[in-house]
């Protein structure tokens, strides 16, 4: 069973809304990219992950 706890905090509204807008933009761009093409197109457009890790 999972439980959640709510802890009220006072966050600066301007900074929090800016962060949420930034996250929403990243999410929307990712969804647009995912809907654009097929797996083959993704393989061409994405960098080689092994080169980044190794």
C-alpha positions as CSV (number, residue, x, y, z in Angstrom):
1,X,0.0,0.0,0.0
2,X,1.3,3.5,-0.8
3,X,0.6,6.5,1.2
4,X,1.2,10.1,0.5
5,X,1.9,13.0,2.8
6,X,1.0,16.6,2.0
7,X,3.3,19.2,3.4
8,X,2.3,22.8,2.8
9,X,5.2,25.0,1.7
10,X,5.4,28.6,0.6
11,X,7.1,28.6,-2.8
12,X,7.8,31.8,-4.7
13,X,5.0,31.9,-7.2
14,X,7.0,33.5,-10.0
15,X,9.9,31.0,-9.9
16,X,7.6,28.0,-9.5
17,X,5.4,29.0,-12.5
18,X,8.5,29.6,-14.6
19,X,9.8,26.1,-13.7
20,X,6.4,24.5,-14.5
21,X,6.3,26.3,-17.9
22,X,9.8,25.1,-18.7
23,X,8.8,21.5,-17.9
24,X,5.6,21.8,-19.9
25,X,7.6,23.0,-22.9
26,X,10.1,20.1,-22.7
27,X,7.2,17.6,-22.4
28,X,5.3,19.1,-25.4
29,X,8.5,19.1,-27.5
30,X,9.1,15.5,-26.6
31,X,5.5,14.5,-27.5
32,X,5.7,16.3,-30.8
33,X,9.0,14.6,-31.6
34,X,7.5,11.2,-30.7
35,X,4.5,11.7,-32.9
36,X,6.6,13.0,-35.8
37,X,8.2,9.8,-37.0
38,X,8.7,6.1,-36.9
39,X,11.4,4.1,-35.1
40,X,13.6,4.3,-38.1
41,X,13.5,8.1,-38.1
42,X,14.2,8.1,-34.4
43,X,17.3,5.9,-35.0
44,X,18.6,8.4,-37.5
45,X,17.8,11.5,-35.5
46,X,19.1,10.3,-32.1
47,X,22.8,10.3,-31.2
48,X,24.6,7.0,-30.6
49,X,24.1,6.5,-26.9
50,X,27.0,4.1,-26.6
51,X,29.3,6.9,-27.8
52,X,28.0,9.1,-25.0
53,X,28.4,6.5,-22.3
54,X,31.7,5.0,-23.3
